[in-house]
Amino acid sequence: MSKELKTGFIAVVVVALFIWGFNFLKGENIFAKSQRHFFVEYDNIQGLKKSSVVTINGLQVGSVTDIKFNSNPEKRGKLVVEILVENDFEFSNKSIAKIYSASLMGGQSLAIIPSYEGDMAVDGNYLSGEVESDIFSSVGEKLNPLQAKLENVIVSADSLLLGLNQTLDVRARKSLNKSIIGLEFMLADVGSTLSSVNQLLDSSKVGIKNTFDNTRVITENLMKLSDTLVNANIGLTIKKAQESLDFVNQLMLGIQNGEGSIGKLVKDDEMYVNLTNMSRELEELIREMKLNPKRFVHFSLFGKRAVPYDPKKNKNNETNSN
């Protein structure tokens, strides 16, 4: 082999190694059997870098090869991430490329969450992109509203203290000090009162105990009384009382209808008139007996005639004797 041929062969090998090394540093393996490029659009890549690892179900299948802004004016500011998948594992174009935090120390990776519905993804397809919040981002998102509220509380407290300081002049502060001292004395009096109450309760323990014992006895007696009422045949008593009331109602109804002697006495006007006349005649008879007793008991040896009855004098309560 000539010297020129050796030199040319070495040059070709060096160029080939250079090309391979350059692509390898970019994350591409030109000797891989199956290489597919996919594109994902993000609003924020959370620090994702070129050559970051691309995984499927935890297995590294490729890397990020390029990150650039979208050239479409309507999508200005959005980032387009190009990924290289060297594995021939098939998934649909509905799969999701999610950026996630690889470790607590930082560094972002990209995981393809495969989907098998629809058409299979081919080289050059766009995949849907998502960004998973890491622990620090989540804490920060939750602390930001809390920080804002805390700042508002601090500002409000500062304004309150400033207004309180302006309101409490020297005279007001002295009055406040006197009020606090008075409150202290009042609390001392309350403590003394409570001590007195405790002593009173201690001295009244026997009486309170007797009261509770009496209450217990009364309760037991009430229980016995309730048992007696329960055991008594109250239903039969109520039934008999109801029958008695029904009988009285029937009797009153008969009297109201003029049945029986009492009913006739109450309802019969002729009997009422007769009784009235009889009462009046009896009254006249008694009056006549009082006024002219000789008419009823007459002893005469000489045949003297009895005094006749005079209704006018009887009515005027006058005697007939001359």
ZAMARGU-4260 file (C-alpha; in steps of 0.2 Angstrom, whole numbers, plus 5000, padded with zeros to 4 digits):
<rodrens>
0) 5000/5000/5000 | 5007/5017/4995 | 5010/5031/5007 | 4997/5042/4999 | 4983/5028/5001
5) 4987/5026/5019 | 4986/5044/5022 | 4969/5045/5013 | 4963/5030/5023 | 4968/5038/5039
10) 4960/5055/5034 | 4943/5046/5030 | 4944/5037/5047 | 4947/5053/5056 | 4933/5062/5048
15) 4921/5048/5051 | 4926/5047/5069 | 4924/5066/5070 | 4907/5065/5063 | 4902/5051/5074
20) 4909/5060/5089 | 4900/5076/5085 | 4884/5067/5083 | 4887/5057/5099 | 4890/5073/5109
25) 4874/5080/5102 | 4865/5064/5108 | 4863/5055/5091 | 4870/5038/5087 | 4872/5037/5068
30) 4875/5018/5069 | 4858/5015/5078 | 4846/5004/5068 | 4830/5015/5071 | 4831/5033/5074
35) 4815/5044/5075 | 4814/5063/5078 | 4799/5070/5087 | 4795/5088/5091 | 4786/5094/5107
40) 4780/5112/5110 | 4781/5120/5128 | 4777/5137/5135 | 4791/5134/5148 | 4804/5120/5148
45) 4809/5122/5167 | 4827/5121/5163 | 4827/5107/5151 | 4844/5106/5141 | 4851/5098/5126
50) 4856/5080/5128 | 4844/5078/5142 | 4838/5060/5144 | 4822/5054/5136 | 4814/5039/5144
55) 4799/5027/5141 | 4793/5018/5156 | 4809/5022/5165 | 4820/5015/5151 | 4832/5028/5142
60) 4827/5028/5123 | 4835/5044/5117 | 4839/5062/5121 | 4835/5080/5118 | 4844/5086/5102
65) 4838/5103/5100 | 4828/5117/5109 | 4823/5133/5099 | 4809/5146/5099 | 4794/5143/5087
70) 4797/5153/5071 | 4778/5155/5069 | 4773/5173/5073 | 4756/5167/5080 | 4766/5156/5093
75) 4779/5168/5097 | 4788/5164/5114 | 4784/5146/5113 | 4798/5133/5113 | 4800/5118/5102
80) 4810/5104/5109 | 4817/5091/5096 | 4820/5073/5104 | 4828/5059/5096 | 4821/5041/5100
85) 4833/5027/5095 | 4822/5013/5101 | 4810/5005/5089 | 4797/5004/5103 | 4780/5010/5094
90) 4768/5022/5102 | 4754/5032/5095 | 4754/5051/5091 | 4743/5054/5105 | 4757/5050/5118
95) 4762/5064/5130 | 4780/5070/5132 | 4781/5076/5150 | 4796/5086/5158 | 4800/5081/5175
100) 4813/5083/5189 | 4825/5069/5189 | 4832/5073/5206 | 4831/5085/5221 | 4848/5092/5216
105) 4841/5098/5200 | 4841/5093/5182 | 4826/5090/5171 | 4822/5075/5160 | 4809/5071/5148
110) 4798/5055/5149 | 4786/5049/5135 | 4770/5043/5142 | 4765/5031/5128 | 4747/5029/5121
115) 4742/5015/5110 | 4726/5023/5103 | 4725/5030/5086 | 4739/5030/5072 | 4757/5026/5077
120) 4769/5040/5079 | 4781/5042/5064 | 4797/5052/5062 | 4793/5071/5062 | 4777/5070/5072
125) 4772/5083/5085 | 4768/5076/5102 | 4758/5084/5116 | 4769/5092/5130 | 4766/5093/5149
130) 4777/5099/5163 | 4777/5091/5180 | 4779/5103/5194 | 4794/5097/5206 | 4793/5098/5225
135) 4801/5115/5226 | 4789/5122/5212 | 4774/5115/5222 | 4780/5122/5238 | 4783/5139/5230
140) 4766/5139/5222 | 4758/5136/5239 | 4769/5148/5248 | 4766/5162/5236 | 4748/5165/5241
145) 4752/5163/5259 | 4766/5175/5258 | 4755/5188/5250 | 4742/5186/5264 | 4756/5187/5277
150) 4762/5203/5269 | 4744/5210/5270 | 4743/5205/5288 | 4759/5213/5292 | 4754/5229/5283
155) 4737/5229/5293 | 4746/5226/5309 | 4758/5240/5306 | 4744/5252/5302 | 4734/5246/5317
160) 4749/5249/5329 | 4753/5266/5321 | 4735/5271/5323 | 4735/5265/5341 | 4751/5274/5345
165) 4744/5290/5338 | 4728/5287/5348 | 4736/5283/5365 | 4744/5300/5370 | 4752/5302/5387
170) 4735/5305/5396 | 4727/5290/5388 | 4742/5279/5392 | 4741/5285/5411 | 4722/5281/5410
175) 4726/5264/5403 | 4739/5260/5416 | 4727/5265/5430 | 4714/5253/5422 | 4726/5239/5421
180) 4730/5242/5440 | 4712/5243/5444 | 4709/5227/5434 | 4723/5219/5445 | 4715/5224/5461
185) 4698/5218/5454 | 4706/5201/5450 | 4713/5200/5468 | 4695/5203/5475 | 4688/5190/5463
190) 4701/5178/5470 | 4696/5182/5488 | 4678/5180/5484 | 4681/5163/5476 | 4691/5158/5491
195) 4676/5163/5502 | 4665/5153/5491 | 4676/5138/5492 | 4676/5139/5511 | 4657/5141/5511
200) 4655/5125/5500 | 4667/5116/5512 | 4656/5121/5527 | 4640/5116/5517 | 4645/5099/5511
205) 4635/5090/5525 | 4620/5100/5521 | 4622/5097/5502 | 4624/5079/5505 | 4608/5078/5516
210) 4599/5087/5502 | 4605/5075/5489 | 4600/5061/5500 | 4583/5068/5503 | 4581/5071/5484
215) 4586/5052/5481 | 4573/5047/5494 | 4560/5058/5486 | 4565/5050/5469 | 4563/5033/5475
220) 4546/5037/5483 | 4540/5044/5466 | 4546/5028/5457 | 4536/5018/5469 | 4521/5028/5467
225) 4523/5027/5448 | 4525/5008/5450 | 4509/5008/5460 | 4500/5018/5447 | 4506/5007/5433
230) 4501/4991/5443 | 4484/4998/5447 | 4470/4994/5435 | 4467/5012/5429 | 4460/5006/5413
235) 4445/4997/5422 | 4443/5012/5434 | 4442/5024/5419 | 4430/5012/5410 | 4418/5012/5425
240) 4419/5031/5427 | 4415/5032/5408 | 4400/5021/5411 | 4394/5032/5426 | 4396/5047/5415
245) 4386/5039/5401 | 4372/5034/5414 | 4371/5052/5421 | 4370/5059/5403 | 4356/5047/5399
250) 4347/5052/5415 | 4349/5071/5411 | 4343/5068/5394 | 4328/5059/5400 | 4325/5073/5412
255) 4327/5085/5398 | 4314/5075/5388 | 4302/5075/5402 | 4303/5057/5407 | 4301/5051/5424
260) 4295/5060/5440 | 4309/5073/5440 | 4307/5075/5421 | 4289/5079/5423 | 4292/5090/5438
265) 4304/5100/5427 | 4295/5100/5411 | 4276/5099/5416 | 4269/5116/5418 | 4253/5110/5426
270) 4262/5101/5440 | 4272/5117/5443 | 4256/5127/5444 | 4248/5115/5456 | 4264/5115/5467
275) 4264/5134/5467 | 4245/5134/5471 | 4247/5121/5484 | 4262/5131/5492 | 4252/5147/5492
280) 4237/5138/5500 | 4248/5130/5513 | 4255/5147/5517 | 4237/5155/5519 | 4232/5140/5530
285) 4248/5142/5541 | 4244/5161/5542 | 4226/5158/5546 | 4231/5145/5560 | 4242/5159/5567
290) 4229/5173/5566 | 4213/5163/5571 | 4219/5148/5581 | 4201/5147/5588 | 4194/5142/5571
295) 4204/5126/5572 | 4203/5122/5591 | 4186/5127/5597 | 4179/5124/5614 | 4163/5133/5618
300) 4151/5128/5632 | 4138/5140/5626 | 4138/5136/5608 | 4147/5151/5601 | 4149/5151/5582
305) 4167/5150/5575 | 4174/5165/5567 | 4173/5163/5548 | 4187/5164/5536 | 4191/5181/5529
310) 4203/5181/5514 | 4205/5200/5514 | 4211/5200/5533 | 4221/5184/5530 | 4230/5193/5516
315) 4233/5208/5526 | 4239/5197/5541 | 4224/5203/5552 | 4214/5192/5565 | 4195/5190/5563
320) 4192/5190/5582 | 4182/5205/5588
</rodrens>
